[in-house]
Amino acid sequence: MKFNEKLIKLRKAAGLSQEELGNKLNVARQTVSKWELGETTPEMDKLEELSDLFEISIDELVKDRSIPNSIIKEIN
């Protein structure tokens, strides 16, 4: 699973809109949209914030593999 797909899954599991996630990260909703469309990727500081927010390692967040179901269940 690619980063953008993981971000969508994690955001939705947390019950956040793109705008709400953007507010938590101090970025525009359009920035989150571009990340989710795979047009751009976050800078390292935003990857660290996403990692902390979703309680997932940066490694798990960016590597092209599936998110463990246990992580998705914890977010809900």
HTML snippet that shows the backbone in 3Dmol.js (N, CA, C, O; Angstrom):
<script src="https://3Dmol.org/build/3Dmol-min.js"></script>
<div id="view" style="width:600px;height:400px;position:relative"></div>
<script>
const pdb = `
ATOM      1  N   MET A   1       0.855  -1.171   0.000  1.00  0.00           N
ATOM      2  CA  MET A   1       0.000   0.000   0.000  1.00  0.00           C
ATOM      3  C   MET A   1       0.903   1.237   0.000  1.00  0.00           C
ATOM      4  O   MET A   1       1.852   1.328   0.778  1.00  0.00           O
ATOM      5  N   LYS A   2       0.597   2.162  -0.864  1.00  0.00           N
ATOM      6  CA  LYS A   2       1.405   3.375  -0.986  1.00  0.00           C
ATOM      7  C   LYS A   2       1.050   4.389   0.099  1.00  0.00           C
ATOM      8  O   LYS A   2      -0.014   4.324   0.715  1.00  0.00           O
ATOM      9  N   PHE A   3       1.980   5.338   0.315  1.00  0.00           N
ATOM     10  CA  PHE A   3       1.788   6.345   1.353  1.00  0.00           C
ATOM     11  C   PHE A   3       0.442   7.042   1.233  1.00  0.00           C
ATOM     12  O   PHE A   3      -0.281   7.158   2.222  1.00  0.00           O
ATOM     13  N   ASN A   4       0.091   7.507   0.036  1.00  0.00           N
ATOM     14  CA  ASN A   4      -1.154   8.270  -0.105  1.00  0.00           C
ATOM     15  C   ASN A   4      -2.374   7.429   0.268  1.00  0.00           C
ATOM     16  O   ASN A   4      -3.325   7.950   0.851  1.00  0.00           O
ATOM     17  N   GLU A   5      -2.359   6.155  -0.056  1.00  0.00           N
ATOM     18  CA  GLU A   5      -3.474   5.269   0.295  1.00  0.00           C
ATOM     19  C   GLU A   5      -3.538   5.072   1.810  1.00  0.00           C
ATOM     20  O   GLU A   5      -4.622   5.044   2.394  1.00  0.00           O
ATOM     21  N   LYS A   6      -2.374   4.936   2.435  1.00  0.00           N
ATOM     22  CA  LYS A   6      -2.323   4.781   3.886  1.00  0.00           C
ATOM     23  C   LYS A   6      -2.857   6.023   4.579  1.00  0.00           C
ATOM     24  O   LYS A   6      -3.602   5.932   5.554  1.00  0.00           O
ATOM     25  N   LEU A   7      -2.467   7.185   4.066  1.00  0.00           N
ATOM     26  CA  LEU A   7      -2.912   8.428   4.678  1.00  0.00           C
ATOM     27  C   LEU A   7      -4.436   8.535   4.641  1.00  0.00           C
ATOM     28  O   LEU A   7      -5.057   8.918   5.632  1.00  0.00           O
ATOM     29  N   ILE A   8      -5.027   8.203   3.519  1.00  0.00           N
ATOM     30  CA  ILE A   8      -6.489   8.237   3.402  1.00  0.00           C
ATOM     31  C   ILE A   8      -7.109   7.291   4.429  1.00  0.00           C
ATOM     32  O   ILE A   8      -8.034   7.664   5.150  1.00  0.00           O
ATOM     33  N   LYS A   9      -6.592   6.072   4.487  1.00  0.00           N
ATOM     34  CA  LYS A   9      -7.138   5.058   5.404  1.00  0.00           C
ATOM     35  C   LYS A   9      -7.007   5.497   6.857  1.00  0.00           C
ATOM     36  O   LYS A   9      -7.954   5.370   7.634  1.00  0.00           O
ATOM     37  N   LEU A  10      -5.839   6.010   7.224  1.00  0.00           N
ATOM     38  CA  LEU A  10      -5.605   6.451   8.598  1.00  0.00           C
ATOM     39  C   LEU A  10      -6.474   7.652   8.950  1.00  0.00           C
ATOM     40  O   LEU A  10      -7.044   7.715  10.039  1.00  0.00           O
ATOM     41  N   ARG A  11      -6.573   8.596   8.034  1.00  0.00           N
ATOM     42  CA  ARG A  11      -7.381   9.796   8.287  1.00  0.00           C
ATOM     43  C   ARG A  11      -8.845   9.423   8.496  1.00  0.00           C
ATOM     44  O   ARG A  11      -9.493   9.905   9.425  1.00  0.00           O
ATOM     45  N   LYS A  12      -9.354   8.565   7.627  1.00  0.00           N
ATOM     46  CA  LYS A  12     -10.761   8.159   7.739  1.00  0.00           C
ATOM     47  C   LYS A  12     -10.998   7.331   8.993  1.00  0.00           C
ATOM     48  O   LYS A  12     -12.037   7.467   9.639  1.00  0.00           O
ATOM     49  N   ALA A  13     -10.035   6.467   9.345  1.00  0.00           N
ATOM     50  CA  ALA A  13     -10.169   5.658  10.567  1.00  0.00           C
ATOM     51  C   ALA A  13     -10.218   6.549  11.798  1.00  0.00           C
ATOM     52  O   ALA A  13     -10.865   6.218  12.792  1.00  0.00           O
ATOM     53  N   ALA A  14      -9.523   7.689  11.724  1.00  0.00           N
ATOM     54  CA  ALA A  14      -9.527   8.634  12.847  1.00  0.00           C
ATOM     55  C   ALA A  14     -10.749   9.549  12.806  1.00  0.00           C
ATOM     56  O   ALA A  14     -10.949  10.356  13.714  1.00  0.00           O
ATOM     57  N   GLY A  15     -11.558   9.430  11.769  1.00  0.00           N
ATOM     58  CA  GLY A  15     -12.765  10.243  11.660  1.00  0.00           C
ATOM     59  C   GLY A  15     -12.473  11.701  11.346  1.00  0.00           C
ATOM     60  O   GLY A  15     -13.230  12.589  11.740  1.00  0.00           O
ATOM     61  N   LEU A  16     -11.378  11.949  10.639  1.00  0.00           N
ATOM     62  CA  LEU A  16     -10.986  13.318  10.327  1.00  0.00           C
ATOM     63  C   LEU A  16     -11.259  13.646   8.861  1.00  0.00           C
ATOM     64  O   LEU A  16     -11.075  12.806   7.981  1.00  0.00           O
ATOM     65  N   SER A  17     -11.694  14.865   8.614  1.00  0.00           N
ATOM     66  CA  SER A  17     -11.790  15.355   7.239  1.00  0.00           C
ATOM     67  C   SER A  17     -10.400  15.831   6.829  1.00  0.00           C
ATOM     68  O   SER A  17      -9.506  15.958   7.664  1.00  0.00           O
ATOM     69  N   GLN A  18     -10.231  16.090   5.546  1.00  0.00           N
ATOM     70  CA  GLN A  18      -8.956  16.643   5.088  1.00  0.00           C
ATOM     71  C   GLN A  18      -8.683  17.977   5.775  1.00  0.00           C
ATOM     72  O   GLN A  18      -7.547  18.269   6.150  1.00  0.00           O
ATOM     73  N   GLU A  19      -9.715  18.773   5.937  1.00  0.00           N
ATOM     74  CA  GLU A  19      -9.553  20.073   6.576  1.00  0.00           C
ATOM     75  C   GLU A  19      -9.137  19.925   8.037  1.00  0.00           C
ATOM     76  O   GLU A  19      -8.257  20.643   8.512  1.00  0.00           O
ATOM     77  N   GLU A  20      -9.774  18.989   8.750  1.00  0.00           N
ATOM     78  CA  GLU A  20      -9.421  18.775  10.157  1.00  0.00           C
ATOM     79  C   GLU A  20      -7.977  18.298  10.299  1.00  0.00           C
ATOM     80  O   GLU A  20      -7.255  18.751  11.187  1.00  0.00           O
ATOM     81  N   LEU A  21      -7.558  17.384   9.424  1.00  0.00           N
ATOM     82  CA  LEU A  21      -6.176  16.915   9.471  1.00  0.00           C
ATOM     83  C   LEU A  21      -5.226  18.067   9.148  1.00  0.00           C
ATOM     84  O   LEU A  21      -4.198  18.234   9.805  1.00  0.00           O
ATOM     85  N   GLY A  22      -5.570  18.850   8.145  1.00  0.00           N
ATOM     86  CA  GLY A  22      -4.754  20.007   7.805  1.00  0.00           C
ATOM     87  C   GLY A  22      -4.603  20.962   8.978  1.00  0.00           C
ATOM     88  O   GLY A  22      -3.514  21.479   9.227  1.00  0.00           O
ATOM     89  N   ASN A  23      -5.696  21.197   9.698  1.00  0.00           N
ATOM     90  CA  ASN A  23      -5.642  22.088  10.868  1.00  0.00           C
ATOM     91  C   ASN A  23      -4.714  21.538  11.942  1.00  0.00           C
ATOM     92  O   ASN A  23      -3.974  22.295  12.568  1.00  0.00           O
ATOM     93  N   LYS A  24      -4.748  20.224  12.160  1.00  0.00           N
ATOM     94  CA  LYS A  24      -3.882  19.614  13.171  1.00  0.00           C
ATOM     95  C   LYS A  24      -2.406  19.737  12.799  1.00  0.00           C
ATOM     96  O   LYS A  24      -1.538  19.802  13.669  1.00  0.00           O
ATOM     97  N   LEU A  25      -2.134  19.769  11.497  1.00  0.00           N
ATOM     98  CA  LEU A  25      -0.753  19.811  11.015  1.00  0.00           C
ATOM     99  C   LEU A  25      -0.323  21.211  10.581  1.00  0.00           C
ATOM    100  O   LEU A  25       0.812  21.414  10.148  1.00  0.00           O
ATOM    101  N   ASN A  26      -1.240  22.173  10.699  1.00  0.00           N
ATOM    102  CA  ASN A  26      -0.967  23.544  10.269  1.00  0.00           C
ATOM    103  C   ASN A  26      -0.618  23.633   8.787  1.00  0.00           C
ATOM    104  O   ASN A  26       0.312  24.335   8.389  1.00  0.00           O
ATOM    105  N   VAL A  27      -1.395  22.897   7.977  1.00  0.00           N
ATOM    106  CA  VAL A  27      -1.283  22.988   6.519  1.00  0.00           C
ATOM    107  C   VAL A  27      -2.695  23.162   5.960  1.00  0.00           C
ATOM    108  O   VAL A  27      -3.683  22.899   6.647  1.00  0.00           O
ATOM    109  N   ALA A  28      -2.775  23.601   4.723  1.00  0.00           N
ATOM    110  CA  ALA A  28      -4.068  23.789   4.067  1.00  0.00           C
ATOM    111  C   ALA A  28      -4.700  22.446   3.718  1.00  0.00           C
ATOM    112  O   ALA A  28      -4.006  21.443   3.548  1.00  0.00           O
ATOM    113  N   ARG A  29      -6.020  22.441   3.613  1.00  0.00           N
ATOM    114  CA  ARG A  29      -6.733  21.240   3.189  1.00  0.00           C
ATOM    115  C   ARG A  29      -6.221  20.780   1.823  1.00  0.00           C
ATOM    116  O   ARG A  29      -6.133  19.581   1.558  1.00  0.00           O
ATOM    117  N   GLN A  30      -5.886  21.733   0.967  1.00  0.00           N
ATOM    118  CA  GLN A  30      -5.389  21.410  -0.374  1.00  0.00           C
ATOM    119  C   GLN A  30      -4.068  20.641  -0.306  1.00  0.00           C
ATOM    120  O   GLN A  30      -3.794  19.794  -1.157  1.00  0.00           O
ATOM    121  N   THR A  31      -3.268  20.932   0.689  1.00  0.00           N
ATOM    122  CA  THR A  31      -2.004  20.205   0.872  1.00  0.00           C
ATOM    123  C   THR A  31      -2.287  18.752   1.209  1.00  0.00           C
ATOM    124  O   THR A  31      -1.663  17.849   0.652  1.00  0.00           O
ATOM    125  N   VAL A  32      -3.226  18.523   2.122  1.00  0.00           N
ATOM    126  CA  VAL A  32      -3.612  17.149   2.469  1.00  0.00           C
ATOM    127  C   VAL A  32      -4.159  16.449   1.231  1.00  0.00           C
ATOM    128  O   VAL A  32      -3.841  15.285   0.984  1.00  0.00           O
ATOM    129  N   SER A  33      -4.969  17.143   0.461  1.00  0.00           N
ATOM    130  CA  SER A  33      -5.524  16.576  -0.768  1.00  0.00           C
ATOM    131  C   SER A  33      -4.418  16.159  -1.729  1.00  0.00           C
ATOM    132  O   SER A  33      -4.483  15.077  -2.314  1.00  0.00           O
ATOM    133  N   LYS A  34      -3.413  16.995  -1.897  1.00  0.00           N
ATOM    134  CA  LYS A  34      -2.293  16.666  -2.799  1.00  0.00           C
ATOM    135  C   LYS A  34      -1.519  15.458  -2.294  1.00  0.00           C
ATOM    136  O   LYS A  34      -1.075  14.630  -3.090  1.00  0.00           O
ATOM    137  N   TRP A  35      -1.352  15.348  -0.977  1.00  0.00           N
ATOM    138  CA  TRP A  35      -0.695  14.169  -0.425  1.00  0.00           C
ATOM    139  C   TRP A  35      -1.509  12.925  -0.733  1.00  0.00           C
ATOM    140  O   TRP A  35      -0.967  11.897  -1.139  1.00  0.00           O
ATOM    141  N   GLU A  36      -2.825  13.031  -0.533  1.00  0.00           N
ATOM    142  CA  GLU A  36      -3.691  11.862  -0.739  1.00  0.00           C
ATOM    143  C   GLU A  36      -3.820  11.485  -2.215  1.00  0.00           C
ATOM    144  O   GLU A  36      -4.054  10.320  -2.536  1.00  0.00           O
ATOM    145  N   LEU A  37      -3.673  12.443  -3.099  1.00  0.00           N
ATOM    146  CA  LEU A  37      -3.708  12.157  -4.537  1.00  0.00           C
ATOM    147  C   LEU A  37      -2.363  11.657  -5.054  1.00  0.00           C
ATOM    148  O   LEU A  37      -2.251  11.226  -6.202  1.00  0.00           O
ATOM    149  N   GLY A  38      -1.345  11.719  -4.199  1.00  0.00           N
ATOM    150  CA  GLY A  38      -0.016  11.289  -4.597  1.00  0.00           C
ATOM    151  C   GLY A  38       0.725  12.314  -5.438  1.00  0.00           C
ATOM    152  O   GLY A  38       1.735  11.994  -6.064  1.00  0.00           O
ATOM    153  N   GLU A  39       0.226  13.549  -5.455  1.00  0.00           N
ATOM    154  CA  GLU A  39       0.871  14.612  -6.237  1.00  0.00           C
ATOM    155  C   GLU A  39       2.118  15.137  -5.549  1.00  0.00           C
ATOM    156  O   GLU A  39       3.086  15.504  -6.214  1.00  0.00           O
ATOM    157  N   THR A  40       2.104  15.176  -4.223  1.00  0.00           N
ATOM    158  CA  THR A  40       3.252  15.610  -3.433  1.00  0.00           C
ATOM    159  C   THR A  40       3.348  14.714  -2.214  1.00  0.00           C
ATOM    160  O   THR A  40       2.430  13.951  -1.913  1.00  0.00           O
ATOM    161  N   THR A  41       4.467  14.815  -1.518  1.00  0.00           N
ATOM    162  CA  THR A  41       4.631  14.090  -0.259  1.00  0.00           C
ATOM    163  C   THR A  41       5.041  15.087   0.824  1.00  0.00           C
ATOM    164  O   THR A  41       5.665  16.107   0.533  1.00  0.00           O
ATOM    165  N   PRO A  42       4.689  14.788   2.060  1.00  0.00           N
ATOM    166  CA  PRO A  42       5.012  15.708   3.155  1.00  0.00           C
ATOM    167  C   PRO A  42       6.511  15.807   3.416  1.00  0.00           C
ATOM    168  O   PRO A  42       7.270  14.873   3.156  1.00  0.00           O
ATOM    169  N   GLU A  43       6.911  16.951   3.930  1.00  0.00           N
ATOM    170  CA  GLU A  43       8.282  17.136   4.410  1.00  0.00           C
ATOM    171  C   GLU A  43       8.464  16.282   5.666  1.00  0.00           C
ATOM    172  O   GLU A  43       7.488  15.824   6.262  1.00  0.00           O
ATOM    173  N   MET A  44       9.705  16.075   6.056  1.00  0.00           N
ATOM    174  CA  MET A  44      10.015  15.210   7.202  1.00  0.00           C
ATOM    175  C   MET A  44       9.308  15.655   8.473  1.00  0.00           C
ATOM    176  O   MET A  44       8.822  14.811   9.226  1.00  0.00           O
ATOM    177  N   ASP A  45       9.235  16.963   8.734  1.00  0.00           N
ATOM    178  CA  ASP A  45       8.582  17.413   9.967  1.00  0.00           C
ATOM    179  C   ASP A  45       7.111  17.036   9.989  1.00  0.00           C
ATOM    180  O   ASP A  45       6.567  16.730  11.050  1.00  0.00           O
ATOM    181  N   LYS A  46       6.457  17.055   8.824  1.00  0.00           N
ATOM    182  CA  LYS A  46       5.044  16.675   8.760  1.00  0.00           C
ATOM    183  C   LYS A  46       4.884  15.157   8.858  1.00  0.00           C
ATOM    184  O   LYS A  46       3.901  14.670   9.415  1.00  0.00           O
ATOM    185  N   LEU A  47       5.852  14.410   8.317  1.00  0.00           N
ATOM    186  CA  LEU A  47       5.820  12.953   8.483  1.00  0.00           C
ATOM    187  C   LEU A  47       5.934  12.590   9.958  1.00  0.00           C
ATOM    188  O   LEU A  47       5.265  11.671  10.431  1.00  0.00           O
ATOM    189  N   GLU A  48       6.786  13.316  10.685  1.00  0.00           N
ATOM    190  CA  GLU A  48       6.920  13.071  12.123  1.00  0.00           C
ATOM    191  C   GLU A  48       5.612  13.371  12.841  1.00  0.00           C
ATOM    192  O   GLU A  48       5.203  12.617  13.724  1.00  0.00           O
ATOM    193  N   GLU A  49       4.951  14.466  12.470  1.00  0.00           N
ATOM    194  CA  GLU A  49       3.674  14.810  13.093  1.00  0.00           C
ATOM    195  C   GLU A  49       2.602  13.773  12.764  1.00  0.00           C
ATOM    196  O   GLU A  49       1.821  13.387  13.633  1.00  0.00           O
ATOM    197  N   LEU A  50       2.567  13.322  11.509  1.00  0.00           N
ATOM    198  CA  LEU A  50       1.600  12.279  11.126  1.00  0.00           C
ATOM    199  C   LEU A  50       1.870  10.995  11.902  1.00  0.00           C
ATOM    200  O   LEU A  50       0.943  10.336  12.371  1.00  0.00           O
ATOM    201  N   SER A  51       3.140  10.649  12.031  1.00  0.00           N
ATOM    202  CA  SER A  51       3.528   9.460  12.782  1.00  0.00           C
ATOM    203  C   SER A  51       3.034   9.538  14.219  1.00  0.00           C
ATOM    204  O   SER A  51       2.479   8.574  14.746  1.00  0.00           O
ATOM    205  N   ASP A  52       3.239  10.686  14.845  1.00  0.00           N
ATOM    206  CA  ASP A  52       2.787  10.875  16.226  1.00  0.00           C
ATOM    207  C   ASP A  52       1.262  10.857  16.318  1.00  0.00           C
ATOM    208  O   ASP A  52       0.693  10.223  17.207  1.00  0.00           O
ATOM    209  N   LEU A  53       0.613  11.552  15.399  1.00  0.00           N
ATOM    210  CA  LEU A  53      -0.844  11.654  15.426  1.00  0.00           C
ATOM    211  C   LEU A  53      -1.514  10.291  15.303  1.00  0.00           C
ATOM    212  O   LEU A  53      -2.448   9.975  16.041  1.00  0.00           O
ATOM    213  N   PHE A  54      -1.025   9.490  14.362  1.00  0.00           N
ATOM    214  CA  PHE A  54      -1.647   8.186  14.115  1.00  0.00           C
ATOM    215  C   PHE A  54      -0.971   7.044  14.874  1.00  0.00           C
ATOM    216  O   PHE A  54      -1.346   5.881  14.724  1.00  0.00           O
ATOM    217  N   GLU A  55       0.032   7.388  15.692  1.00  0.00           N
ATOM    218  CA  GLU A  55       0.748   6.391  16.494  1.00  0.00           C
ATOM    219  C   GLU A  55       1.238   5.227  15.640  1.00  0.00           C
ATOM    220  O   GLU A  55       0.977   4.058  15.924  1.00  0.00           O
ATOM    221  N   ILE A  56       1.958   5.595  14.584  1.00  0.00           N
ATOM    222  CA  ILE A  56       2.516   4.634  13.641  1.00  0.00           C
ATOM    223  C   ILE A  56       3.932   5.113  13.340  1.00  0.00           C
ATOM    224  O   ILE A  56       4.180   6.317  13.287  1.00  0.00           O
ATOM    225  N   SER A  57       4.846   4.194  13.146  1.00  0.00           N
ATOM    226  CA  SER A  57       6.216   4.619  12.856  1.00  0.00           C
ATOM    227  C   SER A  57       6.282   5.251  11.462  1.00  0.00           C
ATOM    228  O   SER A  57       5.457   4.964  10.595  1.00  0.00           O
ATOM    229  N   ILE A  58       7.266   6.103  11.272  1.00  0.00           N
ATOM    230  CA  ILE A  58       7.452   6.701   9.941  1.00  0.00           C
ATOM    231  C   ILE A  58       7.727   5.597   8.933  1.00  0.00           C
ATOM    232  O   ILE A  58       7.272   5.660   7.791  1.00  0.00           O
ATOM    233  N   ASP A  59       8.466   4.597   9.356  1.00  0.00           N
ATOM    234  CA  ASP A  59       8.766   3.449   8.502  1.00  0.00           C
ATOM    235  C   ASP A  59       7.474   2.797   7.996  1.00  0.00           C
ATOM    236  O   ASP A  59       7.320   2.555   6.799  1.00  0.00           O
ATOM    237  N   GLU A  60       6.555   2.519   8.912  1.00  0.00           N
ATOM    238  CA  GLU A  60       5.276   1.903   8.534  1.00  0.00           C
ATOM    239  C   GLU A  60       4.447   2.842   7.668  1.00  0.00           C
ATOM    240  O   GLU A  60       3.693   2.400   6.801  1.00  0.00           O
ATOM    241  N   LEU A  61       4.590   4.123   7.907  1.00  0.00           N
ATOM    242  CA  LEU A  61       3.815   5.122   7.177  1.00  0.00           C
ATOM    243  C   LEU A  61       4.262   5.250   5.726  1.00  0.00           C
ATOM    244  O   LEU A  61       3.425   5.376   4.832  1.00  0.00           O
ATOM    245  N   VAL A  62       5.565   5.219   5.479  1.00  0.00           N
ATOM    246  CA  VAL A  62       6.046   5.524   4.130  1.00  0.00           C
ATOM    247  C   VAL A  62       6.409   4.304   3.290  1.00  0.00           C
ATOM    248  O   VAL A  62       6.402   4.390   2.062  1.00  0.00           O
ATOM    249  N   LYS A  63       6.724   3.180   3.912  1.00  0.00           N
ATOM    250  CA  LYS A  63       7.078   2.003   3.117  1.00  0.00           C
ATOM    251  C   LYS A  63       5.847   1.424   2.440  1.00  0.00           C
ATOM    252  O   LYS A  63       4.733   1.493   2.959  1.00  0.00           O
ATOM    253  N   ASP A  64       6.080   0.850   1.266  1.00  0.00           N
ATOM    254  CA  ASP A  64       4.991   0.332   0.445  1.00  0.00           C
ATOM    255  C   ASP A  64       4.552  -1.056   0.925  1.00  0.00           C
ATOM    256  O   ASP A  64       4.800  -2.073   0.277  1.00  0.00           O
ATOM    257  N   ARG A  65       3.890  -1.054   2.091  1.00  0.00           N
ATOM    258  CA  ARG A  65       3.273  -2.287   2.606  1.00  0.00           C
ATOM    259  C   ARG A  65       2.027  -1.921   3.391  1.00  0.00           C
ATOM    260  O   ARG A  65       1.791  -0.754   3.705  1.00  0.00           O
ATOM    261  N   SER A  66       1.252  -2.913   3.694  1.00  0.00           N
ATOM    262  CA  SER A  66      -0.031  -2.683   4.362  1.00  0.00           C
ATOM    263  C   SER A  66       0.140  -2.211   5.796  1.00  0.00           C
ATOM    264  O   SER A  66       1.148  -2.483   6.448  1.00  0.00           O
ATOM    265  N   ILE A  67      -0.871  -1.496   6.267  1.00  0.00           N
ATOM    266  CA  ILE A  67      -0.922  -1.082   7.660  1.00  0.00           C
ATOM    267  C   ILE A  67      -1.507  -2.244   8.456  1.00  0.00           C
ATOM    268  O   ILE A  67      -2.546  -2.783   8.073  1.00  0.00           O
ATOM    269  N   PRO A  68      -0.873  -2.639   9.542  1.00  0.00           N
ATOM    270  CA  PRO A  68      -1.447  -3.713  10.354  1.00  0.00           C
ATOM    271  C   PRO A  68      -2.848  -3.336  10.854  1.00  0.00           C
ATOM    272  O   PRO A  68      -3.086  -2.197  11.254  1.00  0.00           O
ATOM    273  N   ASN A  69      -3.755  -4.290  10.828  1.00  0.00           N
ATOM    274  CA  ASN A  69      -5.136  -4.035  11.278  1.00  0.00           C
ATOM    275  C   ASN A  69      -5.193  -3.548  12.711  1.00  0.00           C
ATOM    276  O   ASN A  69      -6.090  -2.785  13.069  1.00  0.00           O
ATOM    277  N   SER A  70      -4.252  -3.976  13.535  1.00  0.00           N
ATOM    278  CA  SER A  70      -4.241  -3.566  14.928  1.00  0.00           C
ATOM    279  C   SER A  70      -4.078  -2.041  15.048  1.00  0.00           C
ATOM    280  O   SER A  70      -4.639  -1.431  15.957  1.00  0.00           O
ATOM    281  N   ILE A  71      -3.327  -1.439  14.151  1.00  0.00           N
ATOM    282  CA  ILE A  71      -3.146   0.008  14.170  1.00  0.00           C
ATOM    283  C   ILE A  71      -4.443   0.707  13.794  1.00  0.00           C
ATOM    284  O   ILE A  71      -4.829   1.687  14.431  1.00  0.00           O
ATOM    285  N   ILE A  72      -5.114   0.212  12.767  1.00  0.00           N
ATOM    286  CA  ILE A  72      -6.378   0.818  12.331  1.00  0.00           C
ATOM    287  C   ILE A  72      -7.414   0.718  13.449  1.00  0.00           C
ATOM    288  O   ILE A  72      -8.154   1.672  13.691  1.00  0.00           O
ATOM    289  N   LYS A  73      -7.475  -0.428  14.134  1.00  0.00           N
ATOM    290  CA  LYS A  73      -8.446  -0.604  15.220  1.00  0.00           C
ATOM    291  C   LYS A  73      -8.166   0.350  16.378  1.00  0.00           C
ATOM    292  O   LYS A  73      -9.096   0.859  17.003  1.00  0.00           O
ATOM    293  N   GLU A  74      -6.871   0.596  16.667  1.00  0.00           N
ATOM    294  CA  GLU A  74      -6.517   1.503  17.769  1.00  0.00           C
ATOM    295  C   GLU A  74      -6.951   2.943  17.476  1.00  0.00           C
ATOM    296  O   GLU A  74      -7.315   3.683  18.390  1.00  0.00           O
ATOM    297  N   ILE A  75      -6.909   3.330  16.217  1.00  0.00           N
ATOM    298  CA  ILE A  75      -7.279   4.692  15.838  1.00  0.00           C
ATOM    299  C   ILE A  75      -8.774   4.922  16.038  1.00  0.00           C
ATOM    300  O   ILE A  75      -9.197   5.994  16.471  1.00  0.00           O
ATOM    301  N   ASN A  76      -9.565   3.906  15.716  1.00  0.00           N
ATOM    302  CA  ASN A  76     -11.024   4.022  15.875  1.00  0.00           C
ATOM    303  C   ASN A  76     -11.307   4.191  17.315  1.00  0.00           C
ATOM    304  O   ASN A  76     -12.468   4.311  17.706  1.00  0.00           O
TER     305      ASN A  76
END
`;
const viewer = $3Dmol.createViewer("view");
viewer.addModel(pdb, "pdb");
viewer.setStyle({}, {cartoon: {color: "spectrum"}});
viewer.zoomTo();
viewer.render();
</script>
